[in-house]
Amino acid sequence: MNCPPSMENCIVLPDICKPAISKLAICKFGWQLMFLLCFADWNMSSSLVYAQLPTAELHTLSRSVVQLGSKFDLSLQGSRLEEADQLLISDLMGNPIDAQVSARMAPSAPLQDWRTTTGTFDVLLGPDTQAGMVEVRCRGRFGLGTPRRLLLTDVPVIQPATGHNHLNTALAVASEQLIHDRTLAQGSNFYRLTVQPGQVLRCVVYSQQLWSAANLRLRLRNGKGQLLVTSQSMGAWPAEIQWPHAGSEVQDYILEINDLLARGGAAFDYVMESRIDSLPAPDTNHPSLPKMYLDTLLRPSLDAIPNTAAWLSPSGAACLPANASDYTAIPAQPITQFPVRLRGSLPESSRIDFEAEAGQVLTFDVASAKLEQLTAHEQVIYKLPSDPASDATGLAPIVDQDDRPFLGTPAVRLRQIDPQLTWSAPETGRYRLQLLDNQSGVRPNDARGFLLEIRPANPSFSLIAHWAFPTNNVALSKPIGCQIQRLGTQQIHVTAVRHDGFSEPIELHVEGLPPGTLCANSRIPAGASEAVLNIQAAADATDGHSAIQVVGTARIADQDHHVSAVPATITAAASPVYNTITTARTGKLELAVQSLDLAPVQVQAGNAAVIEVKPNTKIQLPIQLLRQPGSAAECTLRPQSLPAKVTLGEVKVPGDQTQVSPELSVAGDAAPGEYTF
């Protein structure tokens, strides 16, 4: 690394200009603590800043479902993909998938220093590739694009052309075919199936697992167009129907699919499977129907946690419980030994009796919604009479726990619907845990399961890491890939999920960095949940890419505990129709170094020394800009994620200046601690 010591804390933002980092110590009672301040979102008024290349954004793929063993073409849709000449395919753990990939190149243009592509790749997967979900990324002049999901199947996949958007033009579909299609804005797709007497028609349609924005509605109509039954998708659960044909003649049925919010286009795709089977005879020993193929790949299940984790939300993936085989049925007798792992389904398994001693601290940890079950649990603990024969009705609750607060930023917001309660028994005796389900509405029968661990309090933590979108308004974040130029930087946002009362600081570092890059360690302060890491590239950094890993270390019970962060990604920005940023777990954080271009501006806040300051103090924060030729434009610096009670206003740096000293104010009640922003 060739950066001078004074530049060790420089941060460079990937889209327009670069942020800076500074160290500030807030001292109280004669001891020293430290703030790390990162300034993000730099706006420059001159077009000269376009020398800083923005980052590729892969929004959709031309197909999200393909059959194994066949060569297929894959076209990319998004922003800044015209020079993407590599396609990287990996499994959901980030391991490369064997594939032959070739880009369709565009004709060369005069004075071109990088070949452009048509955005289409020819792909043939290796013979040992298994059915299931994989991730696709592209790489080129504008870095690594955002990952997208691709479902691999063992059965044929039909991707129909347009024209089946009316009842009279319904597409004829055969049993056991997979259809990959997209919803229509202000319209519907129609499919026709022929059913014989004594047969049953079934259909499932999935979207969320494909990282699709579609919220599906499935309708079944008879051949005359009369509506028979309606279903809709819920989270990771499909829209599904099962309809036995009770007539004595052959009957045509029509399946209609649309988006509940009447949206459509490339980002609203789905995969449908329809199946026609003979109805089992009433006296058969095997009355169940064959399982739908898509259900084996995509249906959430507590018995397939590693598979379900493929499309978990970041918070679910970060708090993934042990294998479901370790969980047993709830016993009829009170539980006396801990830890214990139980499983059940609401409302049947809603009461768990146990015994505890006075002062005994236990944690009750439910895993249900985080495993894509359609539940909203609440925990209530009652004190039971000492005599088991006494009436246990009319008990008054002594403690209850519902949803926990949201964690993270609006970009990657972690919903903690599953309650986690750490509780101290007030006296020795018998107690009852009651699990309530605050979710209402009709749900699939297998969508209300839960796993429950009751354990002695065991403080610990989980981490979630994602590339930070370069904006001062985090609510405007959208999917972003990764690129770091020479003398550039990339920022990783890290969120901690604390368990069982753990509140100690967490030290952060990055492993697996490409040659020519480095990342200063960071820290999540005691009791806090957020921090950032800033990766820098040297002036002589060379092209390459590698998967990196964010690791957190904390002192728990006099031992160092190391935790690897779960990588996450933004899959869709908020919109006027759906004002929520959607996120998902991804297989890896991958960093690409691009050596052809040089970052135009670097910003250094402070210097290598720690700035010491006490509460109720104002200081001048020295900021220096290092400009490359052609970057003499006004910069607007807006501080982001400052510590509570610390203020720093917007700073403008004229194009002909390289140094400013804005005033930073620390309030009298600012909490001492070490922070990273």
N, C-alpha and C positions, 0 to 999 in steps of 0.2 A: 504494500500500500504506500503510495507516494504522497499522500496528503500531509502537509506540514502539521505540527502539533496544534497550531492555532485553529486548524480546520477539523479537528477530530469530532467535534459535535455538530458539524454542518449537516443540515437536512435539505434535500432537494425534492420538490414535489413534481410528480411526473407529468402533469398536463400542460402547465403554462410556465411556472417559475418554481422556485425552491423554497421550502421552509427552513427555519433555523431552530437551534436548540440552545438553551442556556441553563446554567446552574445557579440556583439561588438558595441560600441557607437562611432559614428563619430560626433565630436563636431565642431561647427563652430559659430563664433561670440559669444562665451561664453555660448551657450546652448547645451544641450546634446540630441543625438538621438541614435538609437540602430539598429544594424544589428543582425539578427539571422542567423547563418551559419550552414547548414546541409551538411555533407559529405556522399555521397552515392556511392554505387558500390564498394564493398570491394572484392578483389581477394586474395585468399590464395593458396600457392603452394603445401601444404601438403594435403594428403587424410584424415588427422585427422579431417578436418573441416566438414566431412560428418556427424558428430554428429549433426550438424544443419540441420534439416530436410527441404527439399525444399517443395514447395507448390503444391497441386493438380491442374491439368489443365484439365478441361473437354472441349474437342474440339468438339465432335459431339455426337448425340444420334442415336441409331439404327433406330429410327423412329421419325419424327418430326410432324406427323399428325396421330391422332387416333380418333376413334369414341367413343362418350360418351355411357355409359351403358355397355361397354364390358371390360372384364379383358384383360390386355395386358402385354407383357413383354417389358422391356426397358433396353437395354444394353448401357453401357458407353464406349466411346472411348476417349483416351487422355493419359496424363502422370500422374503417381503416383496415380492411382485409385485402386490399388490392395487391399487397406484396407478401401475403402469407403463402409460403412455399413448403411448409412442413405441416403434417397432420400427426398428432401424438394421441395414441389410444392407450388407456390404462384401465385396470379394474378399480373397484371402489375403495381399495386400500392403497391405490397409487402405484401398483406394480404394472410395468409395461405389458401390453398385449401384443403377441406376435402377429404382425400384419404386413402385407406388401402394399405400400402406398405410393402413388405417383401423382404429382400435381399437373394439371393441364395449364401450360404456360401460355401467356399472351405474347404476341410478337414484340421484339425488342424495339425500343424507341431511341432516337439519337440522344447522346450524352446521359444515358441512363446508368446509374451506378447500382441498381438493384432490379432484378427481373420481376416483372409483374405477372400475376397469375389470373386465370379466369375465375378463381374462387371455387373451382370444382376439382375434386380428387377422385381417382379410381382406387378402390380399396378391395383387397382380398385378405380375409382373416385367416390365420394359421389353422391347420387341421385339428389342433388340440384345444381350440378355444371352446369354452363351455357357454351354454345358454345363460342369459342373465343380463344385468345392467353393466355398462361400461361408461367411461367418461372420454370425451373427445375435446382436445385443445388444438389450436392452430398456432403456428409461430412464423414470424417474418420480420420485416423492417420495423413494424410497430409493436414488437414484443409478442408475448404470449396472450392469446385471447382468453376470455372467460371460458370455463369448462361448460360443456353441455352433455346431456345424457343420451345414450343410444342403447336401445333394448335389442339384444340378440336372441333369436328364437330358433327352435328346431323345426318349425312348421312354416309353410308358405305364408307370405305377407303380400296382400294386395294394396296398392296405393292408387285408388281410382282417380280418374280425371274428373273434371267438373261436369255438371249437367244433371246430377241426381238431387236437385234442390226443390223438387215438387213431387207430390204424391203420385202423379201420373208418370213420372220419369224415374221412379224408384229403381235403384241398382239391384239386380238379382244377386243374391249371396248364397253360397253353398255352406252346408254345415261344417263346422270345425275350421273355417277360414278365419284368418286374422285380417282385419281391415285397419289400415293406418290412414287417417283422414284429418281434416281440419274443420272446425265449426265455421259457419258463415255469419257475417254481420247482418243482423236483422233477417236471418233466414234459418233454414233447417236442411239437414241431409236426410235422405230417405233410402231405405234398404228393404228389399222384398225377399221373403222366405216362404217356401211351400211346405206345409205340414200335413202328414197323413193322419187318418183316424188312429187313436191309440198312442199318439206321440206327444212329447212335451217339448216346447220351445224354451230355450234359455239364452240369455244374453248378458254379458258383462262389458262395461266400458270404463277404461282407466284413463286418467289424464295427469294427475299430480306427480306420479312417479316419473313421468317424462319431463318434468319441470315445465309443464304446460300451464298457461294461465286460464285454461278453460274450466268453468264450473258447469258440469254437464247436467242436462236433463234428457232422460230417455223415455220415450213414449211408445207404447204398442197399440197399433190400430188393426182392425180387421181389413179385409180386402176392399170394403166400401168406405174406408176412412174413418170409421167410428172408433172413438178412443176407448180402449179397454183398461189400461193400467199405466201409471206413471211412476218413474223412479228418478232420483237425482244423486249425483256423487256427493260425498261428504268427506272433506279432507283427502286422506289417502284411500278411502273406501270407494268402490266403483258404483256407478249407476248400474243396477241389475234387476232383471225380471225373470220369472219362471211362470210359464203359462201352459197348462195341459190343454190339449185340443180335445174338447168333449164332443165334437160333432161326428157325424157318420160319413162325411164326405171330405175330400181333399180341400184344404183351405189355404189361401194366401194371407199372410200377415205382413204388416208394414212396421218397420222400426224407424222412428224419427228421433234424430239427435240434434240438439242445439245448445247454445250457451245460455245460462239463466239470465245473464245480463245483456243478451243479444249481441255479443262481441264475436269477432272472427278474424281469421288470417293466420299467418305462419306461426304466431306464438300461441295459437289455440288448438293444438293438435291433440289427438286421442288415438287409442288403440281399442278396437272392438273385437270380441269373439262371440259368435253365435253358434249354438249347437242344438241339434235335434236328435232326441233319443226316444226309444220306446219306453212307455210307462211300465214300471215294474208290476208284475202280477201281484195281487193282494197277498197271496200265500207264499211269495218267494222268500228265501232265506237271506237274500241280499237286496233289500229294497232301495238302497241308496243309488243315486245316479252317479255316473262318472264325474270326477272333478274337472272343472273347467281348466284348460291349460294355462290361461293367463293368471288364474288364482294361484297356481303353483309357483309362479314367478313373482307376483306382485301383491298378493293379498297380505295385509298385516297379520302377524301371528305371534303370540307370545312363545310359541314353540320354535320360532326361527328368528331369534333376536339378531344374530349377525346379518341375516338377510334383510330384516326389517330396518336395520340401521342404515341401509343403503339410501333411504330417502327420509331419514329422520331430520327433524329440525336440529339446528346446532345445539340447543339446550338439551334435547333428548339424547343426541349422540354423546355429549359431554358427560351425561349422568347415566350412561348405559349400565344396567345391572348385570349381574353374572348370568351365566347360561340358565335358561328356564328349567333345565333338568335338575338344578339344585334346589328348586322350590317345590314344596309338598302341599298336599291338601290341608285345609285348616282342621285341627283336631277338635274333637268334641270336648275333651278335658282341658282345664286351664293350663296355659303354658307356664312353665317354671324355670326353664333353662334358656339362656340367650347367648349368642344370637340365634335367631330362627328365621327361616325364609319360607314364606307361605304364598300360595296362589289361589285365586278364586275368580268368581264372576258375579257382578252385581245384577239383581239384588239378592241372589241366593246366599252368597257368602259375605255377609255384611257385619257379623259379630265375631269378635275374637276375645276370649276371656284369658286373663293372665294374672299372675301373682307377682308382686314387687315388694321390696323392703323399703322402709322409710329412708329417704335420701338417695335411693337408687336412681341413676340418671339413664334414661333409655331414649333412643331415637326411633321413631316410627316413620319409615321411608316408603312411600307408595310410588310405584312405577306403572303408569297406565296411559295417560294422555301422551306422555313422552314416547311411548311405544306405539303411537298412532291409534290407540283405542279411543272411542268416542265417549269419553267420560269427563266429569269435572268433580273430583273427589273432595270430600270434607271429612276430617277426622274429629271424632268426639270421644272423650274418655269419661267414663262414669265410675264411681266407687260402688262396688257391689257389697251387699250385706255379708258380714263375716260368716253367717250360717248359710251354707249352700242351699238348704231347704227353704230359706226365706223367699218371699215374693220379691222379684227383681224388677217389677214394673214401677213406673212413676219415678224413676231415678232422675236426679238433677245432675247435669253435666258439670264437671269440675274444670275442664279445659277443652277447647276446640281449635282446630287449625284448618283454614281454607287456603285459597291461592296465596302464594308468596309474591312479593313485589316483582315487577319487571326488572330485568338486568340488561345492561348494554346500552347502546345508543339507538336512535331511530333507524340507523342503517342496519344493524343486526340486533334486533330487539328479542330478548329471550323471555318467552312466556313460561312461567313456573306454575302451571295449573295443578300439577300433582303436589299435594301438601307434604311437607317434611316437618315433623314435630320432634323437638328435643325437650324432654319433660322429666322433672324430678318428682318421684312419688312422695306425697306429703306424709304418708304413714304406711306401715306394713299392712298388707291386706290383699284382697281380691279386687281386680278392676276389669272393666270391659271397654274395648275399643270398638266403636261403631263407625263403619264406613258408610257415608252417605254419597249419593250421586246427584249433583245439582244440574246435570245435563238433562234436558227434556227433549221430547220429540221421538219419532220412530227411528230406530237404528237397527242395523243387522244384528242377528242373535249373537254372533261371535265378536261383537265390537265393544263389549263391556267388561273385558277381563282385566285383571290387575295382578301385579306381583307386590308383595309386602315383605320388607325386612324389618324385624324388630331386633335392635342390637344395643349393647352398651355404647354410650356416646363415644364416637371415634372421630375426632376432628380431622378433616381432610379438605381437599379442594380439587376442582377440575378447571381446565382452561379451554378457551375458544379463541382462535386467531383467524383474522381475515385481512386482506389488503384493504387499506383505508382509501375511500374515494376522496379525491382532492377537491373539497368544497368547504366553504365556511358554514354552510347550512347542511348539516348531516342528513336532514330529511329529504334532500334532493339527491341522495346517493343512488347510483344505478350500477348495473354489472360492469366491472372493470377488470381488465387483464393485468398483466405485469410487464413492465419494461424498466430497465435501469441503464442509462447511458453512461459513458465515461464522465466522471465527476458528478454523476447524478445520484439520486437517492430514491428509495421506496420506503413507505411507511406501513407497518403492520399494527393493527389495533388488536389488543388482547383484553379479554374479559374473563374474570375469575368467578366461578360459582363456588361458594363456600358452604361446607357441610358441617353439621354437628357442632356449631358454635365456633368454628375456626376463624380467627381474626388476625393472625400474625401477618407480617409483610411477606411478599412472595418475590424472590429474585428471578429475573427473566434473562435468558440468553438464547441465541439462535445457533443451531448446528447445521452443517451441510452446506455452508455458503459456497458459491462458485469462486474460483481463483480471482483475485483482484478486487474482492469486495470484503467489507467488514461491517460489523454491527456492534455498537456499544451496548453493554448490558443495561437493563432497565429494572424498574421495581414497581410493584403494586403495593401501595402503602398499607399499613395495618388498618383493617376494617374497610378498605376501599375495594373497588372491583374493576377499575380500568387502568390501562397504561398503554403506551405506544413504544414500538421499537423502530429505529431508523437505520436502514441499511445504506451504506455508501459504496460507490464504485471509484476506484483509482483512475488516474488519468491514463494509465496504460492497461486498463482492464481489457480482456479479450472476450470474443464471442463465446457464448456457452449458456447452458441452462442446467439447473439441478433442483431436486426437491429439497426443501429446507424444513427444519423442525424447530418450533418454539418450545422451549423447555422451562418450566418453573420449578424453583427450589425453595422449600420452606422448612423451618425448624419445628418439628412436632415431636413432643415427648423426648426431647434431647437427642433427636436423630434428624438427619437431613432426608427429606422426602422429595423425590424428583417426579414431576408429572409432565407428560408431553401434551401439548395443546391439540384439541380437535380442530382440523382446518374447516373453515366455512367459506361460503361465497354468497354474494347477492345474485339471485336468479332473475329478478324483475324489479324495475323501479315502480314507485307509486304512480298512480294515474288518477285523473279526475273521477273515473268510474270506480276504481278500486284503490283507495288512498292508503295503501299499505305496501311497504317494501317487503318482498318475499325473499327468504334465505333458505339455504340448505347446507347440510354437511357435504363436504367434498373430499376426495381421496387424498389430496396433498396440496400444499402451498408450493408452487414452483416458480423459481426466480430465473428470469432470462436477462442476460447481459448483452447489450448491443453496442459494439465498439465503433461503428461507422460514424456516429454522431457524438457531439460534445454538448453537455448541458450548458446553456447560455448564461445562467445566473446562479450564484450561490449566495446564501445569506447566513452570516454568523452573528448570533446574539450572545453578548458577553464574551468571555475569553476562556482559556483553559482553566483558570482559577475559579473556585467556588465564591460566589458573591454572598457575603454574610449580611443578614438584615434581621432586625427585630420586628415584632408586631408594632403596629401603629407607626410605620416608617414609609417614606417615599425615597426612591432612588432613581438615578438616571441609568437606563439600561443601554449600553453601547451596542449598536447594530452596524455591521459592515457588510456591504455587497461586493462580491467579486464578479465583475461583468466580463463576459467574453465579447469579442468584436461583434458589433451588430445588435447589442442588447441595451443600448443607451435609451431606455424608455422609462417612464415613471412607473414605479412599483407601489402598489397598495398592500400593506401588511395588516392582516387582521388576526389577532390572537385567537386561538381556538382551545377550548377545554382547559382554561385556567383553573387553578385551585380555588376553592371557595374562599371568599374574602380577599382575593388578590385581583386587582384590576389593571388593565393596560389597554389604552384606547387604540383606535385605528391609526396606523402610521403610513404617511406618504413619503416616498423617497423620489425626488426629482430625477429625471433621466441623466442629468449631468453631475449627480452626487453619488457617493458610495458609502457615506457614513451618516447616521442619525443617532440621537440619544433620547428616546421617549421616556416619559415618567411612568414608573411602575409603582403602584401603591399597595401596601400590605396593611390590612385593617388590624385594629387592636385585638380583635377576637379571632384572628386567623389561627387555625390549629397547627401546632408544630407537627412536622412529619416529612417524610421523603416522598416526592411525587414525580411522575414522569408524564409529559403531555406531548 
